Structure formats: structure tokens, C-alpha cells
Amino acid sequence: MIPVGFMFIECVEGRQDELLKKIREVPAVSYAYKLDKTYQLVAKIESDSVEKFTAAISAIRGLGNLLNTDTMVGFKG
């Protein structure tokens, strides 16, 4: 099973562009975009292993300027 997920990110006001650029550089992030309302950013994470998938999530959470994240995980068959 190949893990795939969406990480919804609430970030510090005024840091969206800076954080978005850094998120797009994380391996396993297939895309990242700005949102409106509760979460300011969303990132799609895809990987060929659970280890790489969780490493990408940890890398994003370690970037700073995050207030909250909500990650939805699924698996491609």
C-alpha cells in the first residue's frame, strides 16, 4: 500500500508565502497551495513507503511558523 495524504496547515499570519515555498521543497510533497478560512495551506504528500511519508510530515511540522495541522491519510492499493 502506498501512503497518500493531505495536510491542512494553519500558520502564523503573514508567513504563508514563506512557509508554502519551504513546504514545496520537502521530498514527497506532490503539491501545496494556499487556502482560505481556517487553514491557510494544504499539502498533498505521496510516498512509496510509510517511513518516507512520516518523514515528510515531520519535516513540514519542523519548518516553524505553524499553529496547527490536520492530516488525513489514505492508501493507494
Backbone hydrogen bonds, N-H to C=O, Kabsch-Sander energy under -0.5 kcal/mol:
donor,donor_aa,acceptor,acceptor_aa,energy
2,I,76,K,-2.1
4,V,74,G,-2.4
5,G,45,I,-2.4
6,F,72,M,-2.2
7,M,43,A,-2.8
8,F,6,F,-0.6
8,F,70,D,-3.2
9,I,41,L,-3.0
10,E,68,N,-3.1
11,C,9,I,-0.5
12,V,65,N,-2.4
15,R,12,V,-2.1
19,L,15,R,-2.6
20,L,16,Q,-2.8
21,K,17,D,-2.1
22,K,18,E,-1.7
23,I,19,L,-2.6
24,R,20,L,-2.2
25,E,21,K,-0.6
25,E,22,K,-0.9
26,V,23,I,-1.7
29,V,26,V,-1.8
30,S,28,A,-0.8
30,S,44,K,-2.4
31,Y,44,K,-1.0
33,Y,42,V,-2.3
35,L,40,Q,-3.2
40,Q,9,I,-1.8
41,L,9,I,-2.0
42,V,33,Y,-2.3
43,A,7,M,-2.1
44,K,31,Y,-2.9
45,I,5,G,-2.9
45,I,43,A,-0.5
46,E,28,A,-2.9
47,S,3,P,-1.8
53,F,49,S,-1.9
54,T,50,V,-2.8
55,A,51,E,-1.9
56,A,52,K,-1.9
57,I,53,F,-1.9
58,S,54,T,-2.4
59,A,55,A,-2.4
60,I,56,A,-2.3
61,R,57,I,-2.4
62,G,58,S,-1.5
63,L,60,I,-1.7
64,G,61,R,-0.6
67,L,10,E,-3.3
68,N,10,E,-1.8
70,D,8,F,-2.1
72,M,6,F,-2.7
73,V,71,T,-0.5
74,G,4,V,-3.3
76,K,2,I,-3.1
